[in-house]
Amino acid sequence: MKFSKLYAPTTKDAPKDATLPSHQFLVRAGFISQVGSGLYNFLPMGKIVLDKIRTIVKEEMDATGAQEIQMGVVSPAELWKQSGRYDVFGKELCRIKDRKENEFVLGPTHEEVVVDVVRNRINSYKQLPLHLYQITTKFRDEARPRFGLLRGREFIMKDGYSFHEDEASMKAEFEVMEQTYTNIFNRLGLDFRAVEADSGAIGGSGSKEFMVLAQNGEDDIVVCEQCSYAANIEAAKRAPKITTLEAPEANLSKFKTPDMKTIEDVCNFFKVDAFYSIKAVVKKAIYIDKEEVVVFFVRGNDELQETKAQNACAALDLVDASLEEVERAGLKAGFIGPVGLECVKFYIDLELKEAKSLICGANETDYHMVGVGMFNFKEERYADLVAVKEGDICACCGGRLGITKGIEVGHIFQLGQKYAKAMGATFLDKNGKAQPFYMGCYGVGVSRLVAVMIEASHDEKGCIWNKQTAPYLLDIIVSNSKDEAQSAYAEEIYSALKQERLSVLLDDRNERFGFKMKDYELIGLPYALIVGKELEEGFVEIVERKSLEKTVVKKEEALARLQELLA
């Protein structure tokens, strides 16, 4: 492509709301343009990058035997009502009506639709397993669209769905997809980790996220410094916390603790470490048909992980409870404890199970209990509630856990029979009995990966594309387009490389050399060939974008050198 014909409107100024490099550079370099809040158009170079990523995803999916289909962006709300997700998905689900008042949704994901595609068509276990996937546009009505392509409302996603006769088959496909996604991200040249994850609104018995390690990542990832354990902070586990500090000795009794409402105040008063105290965290749980105050108990030196807490009480959302709501629920703020608590629903962190010599609120203003043992609570009270911190101990190997930043690029789920049961999708098993399908679900953020490539590789000047995803491999820059010798030589190299089906850009614009170089650095193609006044002496320069190192080569040797670099 000749730059004089390319539609690539570059600009010096980034959008005012662009805080991340990918957002700034993709807009400034003319890869994308914003059309609305969280809505972006892909311009020619952006579309090339998008298609390259799509091709890699498709090739790896097809290699597994998965079959590509195309489902509509708009789907009947009735399908979502059958699965039970219509009311619980939240405001991110965009609900619309047509002129006849029929209800539809703009699909953020397609579990319901694909179940409808398969039910009553796959009738026997002999037709299983089956894996269908698509690469298509999705819509999620984000409350705060930001970060460009990383958190837009409209996005392109590869979503796949597998159907199985039993759990073992489902788990086997889950492992196949874990390797497939590993292949995809390796081919893209990304530094990533597969981490244990929370299943969120998709549901199911288990899931893994694929996280690209990046300084600007939204997600905290817990990683072990010694073994391969990695997990999203929302699902991370640790070895139970221990201490060498002496436990306080006391019989179970109640002490007056006037105005001591914090863990620090209480522990200072009793001269004990916070490890031996119990912290109460009060939240308001939001359900479809009600709201209620719920209490979560963790050690005094731990923090509540809210996603874990939300999963424990099966709420749609957790929000802070006001002091008025706390008092109305019958709780004594600052003095709440699990012993004898009956007025509200409560949950206790697993690490407190059978712990003893503890201090907690007495559920009476200005009083705390000492010598408390956690022995007489029902099993359903306990759940994993704590937020894993840097320096905690790995449950797998005993190594030290650290926290790094990552960007989610893929997510795979073991859905089990959740959707098939809800929607009446069954097949006849080997005994001729009707059984709901076991399902798996697998997503890759294809358009998000365009931005992730830049978050993973950029500098202060602009994008740095690798050869796998660059819109063009080489930028041939004519220093002085009015110089016939320079233009002729550049055209010769350009034509020779095009004949070899190598994708190159010829910057033949009648612009200053400095202007062209800044555009090259902003756009970030892997290599540039600079054809300047040194051509008269028989030399040209090859620039590598990643390092910006220049190599002077004889003009007769440049073609062979470029063929080697671009192969």
N, C-alpha and C positions, 0 to 999 in steps of 0.2 A: 504494500500500500504506500502511496505517496502522501506525505503529510499535507501537501497542499490540497488534497482531495478528502482527507480524513476529517470526520466530524468529531473533534476532540476539543471542546471549549475550555481551555485551561485558564486559571485565574490566580491572582496573588492572594486573594482574600478567602478565608475559610468561613463557613456559615457561623453565625454568632453563637449558636447552641452546640457547636462541634467541639467537644472536649477531648475526644480520643483521636490518635493519629490516623486510624483507618477512616473515620468519618471525614476528617479534614482533607486528607490526601486524595481519597476517592472522588470527592466533589471537586477539589481544586484541579486535579489532573484530568477531569472530564470523563471519568468512568461511569458516574451515576449523576442523576439530578433529582432533586426533591420536588414532589408534586403536591404534597400535603403532609400533615403530621404523621410521621412514621410510614410514609409512602414514597417509594423511590422508583424512578425509571432507570433502566440499564441502557447506557449509550453504547455506541459500537464497540469500544475497547472493553467496557464492562461486560458486554454480552459475550465476547470472545472468551474472557476469563471464566464466566459462568458456564459456558458450554464445555470448556476444557475440564472443569471440575465435575460437571454432570457426566461427561463421558467416562471419567475414571470411576465414578460411583456406579454407573450402569455396567461397565465391563466387569467389575468385581461382583456385582449382584448377579449378573447373568451367568457368571462362572459357577455359581452355587446351584444353578437350576431354578432359581426364582424366576417368575414370569412377570413381565411388565404389563400393567393395565393403566387405564386412565379413568378416574372417578371425578364427578363434578365438584366444583368448589361449593356450590349451593346444594344442600341436602334437606329433606323433609324433617321438620322438628319432631315428627312422630317417632322416627327412629331413635332419636336421643331420649325421648320419653320412655320408649321401651327399655332402654338400657338403664334408665334412672339418672342419667347425667344431665338432663335438660335443666333441672332445678339446682343441681349442686355444683355445676362447673364454674359458676361465678359470672361476673360481669364481662370477663374476657370473651365469652361466647356471644358473638354478634347475632341477635335474633331479629328476623325481618318477616314482613308479611307481603304477599302479593296483592294484586287488585281484588282478588276474591276472598281476602282475609285468611288465606291459608298460611300457616306458619312454617318458616324455613330458618336454617342457620347457615352462616358462612363457616365452612369447616376449618377449625384449627387442627383437627386430626380426624381420622376416618375409620375408627374401629367399628362404629355402628353401621356405616355404609358398606364396609367390606363383609361384615357378617350377613347383611341382607343380600349381598352379591352371591354368597356361598350357600346360605340356608335353602333347603329344598332342592338344591342342585347337586351337592355332594351328599350322597345317601349312604355310602358304605365305607367301612374302614379300608377297603381295597383301593379307594381313590385318594388315600392319605399317605404321607403328608402332602400338603399343598402350600406353596408360598407365593403370594401375589404382592407386587409392589408398584409404586408409582412415583414419579418425580413431577410435582405439580405445585400450584400456588395455594397457600393457606392464608387464613386471616385470623388474627387474635387481637381483640380490641384492648390493647394495652392501655392502662390508665396513664402511664407516663412514657410514651415512646421517646427513646433517646439512643445515643451512640450509633446513629446511622443504621447500617444494615444489621448491627448486632442486636438491636431491640426495636425493630420496626413492627408495624401492625400487619403489613402484608409481606409474606416471605415465601421462598421456594424451598420445598422440603422433599427429601426422599423418605417415604414412609412405606414400610413393608409389614405384612401380616401373614403369619403362618398358622396352619390348622393341623391338629394332630389327634391321634386316637388315644394317647395316654401322656402322662406327665414325663415319662422317660424320653419319648420322642420330642416333646416340647423342649426339654433341657438340652437334648442333643443339638437341636437347631439353634438354640441360644448360644451354644459354644461355637457353632459354625459361624454365626453372625459376629461373635466377638472376634474371631480370626479375620473375617471379611472386613470388618471395620478397621482392624489393625492394618490390613493390607491397603485399604483406601488411604488412611492417614500417613502411612509410610510412603506411599507413592506421591503424595502431595508434599512430602518433605517436612512434615510437622513434628515438633517435639511434644508428645502427648502422653497421657496416662489413662488407663482404663480404671475407673474408681467405683467402689460400691456407692449406691445412690438411693435416695428416697423416690418412691414411685409416683408420688403426687396424685394429680387428678386422673392419671391414666390407670393407676391401680395395679394389682397383681401381687405375686408372692416375692418377687425379686427383680432387681434391675441394676444395670451398670451404666455409668456415664463415661463418655470419652472427652477428656479435658485437654485442651492445648495449653501448655504452660506459657503464660504471658503476664507481663508486669501489670497490664491494665485489665486483667481478668476480673469479672464480677464475682466469681465464686471462690470461696476458700476451700482448699483441698488439703486434707490431712494425709501426710506421707510418712512412711517409716524410713529412718536413715540407714537401716540395716537390711531390711527385707523388702519385698515387692508390695507390701500392703499400701493401699491408697483408697481414700473414700472422700466423698463430698462431706463437708462439715455437718450437713443435715443428717447424715447416716453414719458418721464415723463412730467407731467403738474403741475402747481402750482397755487395758488391764485394770482391774479394780484399784482405786487409789489406796495407798497404805501410808502409814506414818510410823516413825520411831519414837514419837513423843508419847509420854506417859499419859494413860487415860485417867480422867478424874474419877475418884472413888466416892460414890455416894449411893445411898439407898433411894429408891423411887420416892420423891417428895416434891412439894411445891414451895417455891421461894418467891418472896416479894421482890420485884425488880422495877421500882418506880421509874417511869418514863424511859425505860431502856427498850427501844423499839428496833434497834439495828443489831445485826450479828456482832459488829465490832463492840458496841456498848456492852452487850451481854457477855461476850467472851472476856473482855477486860474486867468486868465485874467478878466473874468466877475464876479468872486467871487460868483459862484453858485455851487451847488452840481451836481455831474455827473448824478443824476436822471433826471435832466432837460435838458440833452443833448442827441443828437442822434449820435450814432456811425455808420459809414459806413464800411461794410466788403466786400471787392471786391474779387470775385472768378471767375475762368474760368470753365464754365459748359461744360461737354463733352456729346455729343449726338451721335447717330448712324452716322449721315451724316454731322455734323458740330460741331464747338466749338465756344462759345461766352462768352464775359465778362458779368457777372451778379452782381448786387449790392444788399446786404441785410442790412437793417437798424434795429438796436436794440437800446435800451437805453444805454447811456454811461456807466452805471455801470452793464451792462449785457454782456454775451458772446454769440456768435453764436453757436448753436448746428448744426454741419454740416450735420448730417443725416436728420434732419428736413429741413434744407435748400435745400438739394438735392431733397427731396420729394416735396418741394414747387415748384421747377422749373422743376421737372420731368426729371432730368438729370441722365445719367448713372453713372457719377462721377463728383466730384468737386475737383479742384486743385487750388493752389495759382496762381493768375495772376501776371505776371512780371510787373515791372514799365513801360516797353515799351508797353506791351499789354494794360495796363490801359490808358496810354496817347493816344495810337492809337484808343481806343474806344471813345475818346473825353472827358475823365474824368480828373479832376484836383485832383491829389492825395493829400490827407490831407484836402481837402476842398469840399468833396462830400456831397450833401444833396438831399432829395427827392423833394423839392419844385422846379418845373420847369425842373426836370430831364427828358430828352427825348431821349438821345442818346443811352441808353442801357435799357435792361429789369431790373426791380428792384422789390423787395418785402419788406414789412414792417411788423415788429412783431405786433401781435394782440394787445399787451398791450399798444401800441402807438396810437391805434385807438381813435380819438377824444381827445387825450391829447393836452394840450396847454401850453403856456409860455415856449416853448422849444428853444434850440439853436442848429443849424446844419450848415453844410457847405453850402456855397452859390453857389457852382459850378463855382467859379471864384477864381483864385489864390489869396491868402492872404485876403479872405473875408469870413465871416460867417453871417448867418441870425439869428436874435433874435426875440422873440415874435411869434414864429411859432406855428400854430395850425394845427392838423392833421384832417382836416374836408372834404377835397375835393378830396380824392383819391378813385379810383374805388375799389369795394369790393374784386376783384380778386388780388389786390395788397397785401392783408393782409394774413398772415399765422403765425402759432405758430413756432417761430424761436429760442427762447432763451434756453440756457442750464440751467437746474434747478441746484441750488447750495445748499449745506448744509446750513440749517438755513432758507431756504425759507418756506413759509407757505402752508400747505396742503389745496387744493381746496375742499376736502371732509369734513374735520372736523375743520380746523383752527389750527391743531397741527403743530409741528415743523417737517420739513423734514430732514432726515439724509441720508448719502450715505454709503453703505457698498459694499463689493466685493462678486461676485457670479460667478458660472460656469453654463452655460446653459446646461441642460440635456434633455429638451423637449420643443417643440414648437407646438402650435395648431393654426390653421388659419380658418377664415371664408372666403372662396374664392369667394363666390357668383357665378355668371355666367361667370366669366372671361375666363376660359379655354373652357367651353362648347360652348360658343358663337364663340370663335376664331376657334374652331375645328369642328364646325357644328354637335355637339352632342345634339340631341333633343329627346323628348318623347312626347306622346300625353297626354294632361292634361284632366281634367274632362269634358271639353267642346269639346274635340276632336281636340284641336288646338296644333300645334307643339310648344314646348317651350324648351329652353336650360335648362339643369340641373343646379340646385344650388349645389355647392360642398363645402365640408370641407376637410381639410388636417391636418394630425396629425403625428408628428415625435418624436421619442425617440432615443437618441444616445446610443445604446446598448454597443458597444465597448468602447465608451467614459466613460460610467458608471464604467467600470473596474478601470480606472484611478481616477475617481471622488471618488470612495469608499476610496481610499488611501489619496487623498487630504483632505478628510473629517476626516480621522482617521489614524494618524501615529505619531511616535515620532522620536527622533534622531537615534534610533537603527534600525527602519524599519517599515514595514507594521503592521497595527492592523486591522485584518478582523473581522467582526461580524459573528455570526453563520449563517445568511441568505446567505452570499456570500463566506465564507471561502472555500478554496479547500479541506481542511480536518478540522475536528473540534478539533482534539487532536493530539499532537505530543508526542509519548511515547519515551522518551530518555533513552537509556541504557548507564549508565555512563561508564561502563567497559564491552565492548562486549565479552571479554574473560572470564568474570566471569559467570560461568554456572548458578548459582542461579539467578543472575540478568536477564540474557537472558531468562531463563525459565519462570520467573515471568512475564516479559514484554510480552512474547509470549502468556502467559495465558490470560492476560488482553486484549491484541490485538485480540485474537480469540473470546473472549466472546463478545466484543463490535461489532466485524464484524458480528457475528451471529444475532445481533439486528439491522443490516443494518445501523450502525453508521459509518460514514466515518472517519477513523483514519489513522495516519501515524506512523509507527514503525521505529525509527531511530536506525537501527541495524548496522550502519557503524562502521568499525574499525578505529575510529577517536578519538581524545582527547575530553573529556567532554566539555571543553571551546569552542572548534570549533563547536560542535553540538549545544551548547546553543546560540552561535552567529548566527548560521543559523536559529534556532528557532525564535529568536528575529527579524531577518531580514525578514523571510517569514511571521511571524505574525499570526500563527494559534491561535484561541481563548484560548486554554488551552494546557498545557504540563503536562505530568506525568513524574517525574524524579525518575528513579530507580537507586539508588546508594548504597554506602556502608552502609547506614542506614538500608538497607533491612535486614541485619544480626540482627539488633535489633528490627525488625518487623515494620519498618516505611518507607513510601515513601512520596514524596512531589508533590503537585498539584500547578501549577503556572497559574495565570490568566495573559494573555498577555497584556491586557489593562493597568493594574496597576502594573504588574510584582510582585504582592504580592504572597508569598509562604505560603501554608497551609500544615502542617505536619499531615498525617493521618495514621492510622494503616493499614498495608497491607491488612488485611482481609476486611476492610471497604472501600478500595479505589474504587472497582468496583461499589458498590452501589452509592458512591458519584459522580463518573464520569457519571453514567447513569442519575443521577439527573441533573447534569450540562449540559449534551449534549442533553437532551431530547428536 
